[in-house]
Amino acid sequence: MRSRDRILANLDTVYQESYARAKADEQPRRMEELDSAYLRDQLMMEVLLDIRDLLNRTTKPAEPGAMEQIAKLSSIVRKP
């Protein structure tokens, strides 16, 4: 399993590379879009990593219905 720091660093690398290309191509609108998308993706990734960490801390098998609860959370996150 990848570490939290590695995942967030990969997200940052992808953002930095895309932002640098947009800046070099003088695309201010694209740069704004990348900023917004990065903040959204970073927040979503941190939430997902928190859920992963929480699930990994449990030493007993998942309670019945745990997957249904995760699916419900997932559907809430996906709503625009």
URWOLIN-V185209 format. One record per residue. N is the residue number from 0. RES is the residue in one small letter. PSI is psi in whole degrees, -180 to 180 (999 if undefined). OMEGA is omega as a letter, one per 20 degrees, with the letter a starting at -180 (NA if undefined). NEAR is the number of other ideal C-beta (glycine too) atoms within 12 Angstrom. Layout:
n->N res->RES psi->PSI omega->OMEGA near->NEAR
n->N res->RES psi->PSI omega->OMEGA near->NEAR
This chain:
n->0 res->m psi->135 omega->a near->10
n->1 res->r psi->147 omega->a near->13
n->2 res->s psi->157 omega->r near->12
n->3 res->r psi->-46 omega->a near->21
n->4 res->d psi->-40 omega->a near->13
n->5 res->r psi->-43 omega->a near->14
n->6 res->i psi->-48 omega->a near->22
n->7 res->l psi->-33 omega->r near->22
n->8 res->a psi->-40 omega->r near->16
n->9 res->n psi->-43 omega->r near->18
n->10 res->l psi->-43 omega->a near->28
n->11 res->d psi->-41 omega->r near->20
n->12 res->t psi->-46 omega->r near->15
n->13 res->v psi->-43 omega->r near->20
n->14 res->y psi->-49 omega->a near->26
n->15 res->q psi->-42 omega->a near->18
n->16 res->e psi->-44 omega->r near->16
n->17 res->s psi->-41 omega->a near->23
n->18 res->y psi->-42 omega->r near->24
n->19 res->a psi->-40 omega->r near->16
n->20 res->r psi->-44 omega->r near->16
n->21 res->a psi->-38 omega->r near->22
n->22 res->k psi->-43 omega->r near->18
n->23 res->a psi->-33 omega->r near->12
n->24 res->d psi->5 omega->a near->14
n->25 res->e psi->58 omega->r near->10
n->26 res->q psi->80 omega->a near->16
n->27 res->p psi->-35 omega->r near->13
n->28 res->r psi->-44 omega->r near->13
n->29 res->r psi->-38 omega->r near->19
n->30 res->m psi->-41 omega->r near->22
n->31 res->e psi->-43 omega->r near->15
n->32 res->e psi->-42 omega->r near->18
n->33 res->l psi->-40 omega->r near->28
n->34 res->d psi->-48 omega->a near->20
n->35 res->s psi->-46 omega->a near->16
n->36 res->a psi->-39 omega->a near->21
n->37 res->y psi->-46 omega->a near->25
n->38 res->l psi->-43 omega->r near->17
n->39 res->r psi->-48 omega->a near->18
n->40 res->d psi->-38 omega->r near->23
n->41 res->q psi->-45 omega->r near->24
n->42 res->l psi->-46 omega->r near->17
n->43 res->m psi->-42 omega->r near->22
n->44 res->m psi->-40 omega->r near->28
n->45 res->e psi->-39 omega->r near->19
n->46 res->v psi->-47 omega->r near->19
n->47 res->l psi->-39 omega->r near->22
n->48 res->l psi->-37 omega->r near->23
n->49 res->d psi->-42 omega->r near->16
n->50 res->i psi->-44 omega->r near->21
n->51 res->r psi->-46 omega->r near->19
n->52 res->d psi->-40 omega->r near->16
n->53 res->l psi->-44 omega->r near->16
n->54 res->l psi->-34 omega->r near->21
n->55 res->n psi->-24 omega->r near->13
n->56 res->r psi->-21 omega->a near->10
n->57 res->t psi->127 omega->a near->13
n->58 res->t psi->-24 omega->r near->7
n->59 res->k psi->160 omega->r near->9
n->60 res->p psi->157 omega->a near->9
n->61 res->a psi->139 omega->r near->15
n->62 res->e psi->152 omega->r near->12
n->63 res->p psi->136 omega->r near->9
n->64 res->g psi->-4 omega->a near->10
n->65 res->a psi->-40 omega->a near->17
n->66 res->m psi->-35 omega->r near->14
n->67 res->e psi->-38 omega->r near->13
n->68 res->q psi->-40 omega->r near->17
n->69 res->i psi->-42 omega->r near->19
n->70 res->a psi->-39 omega->r near->13
n->71 res->k psi->-45 omega->r near->14
n->72 res->l psi->-41 omega->r near->20
n->73 res->s psi->-43 omega->a near->16
n->74 res->s psi->-33 omega->r near->11
n->75 res->i psi->-42 omega->a near->13
n->76 res->v psi->-35 omega->a near->17
n->77 res->r psi->-17 omega->a near->10
n->78 res->k psi->135 omega->a near->8
n->79 res->p psi->999 omega->NA near->5
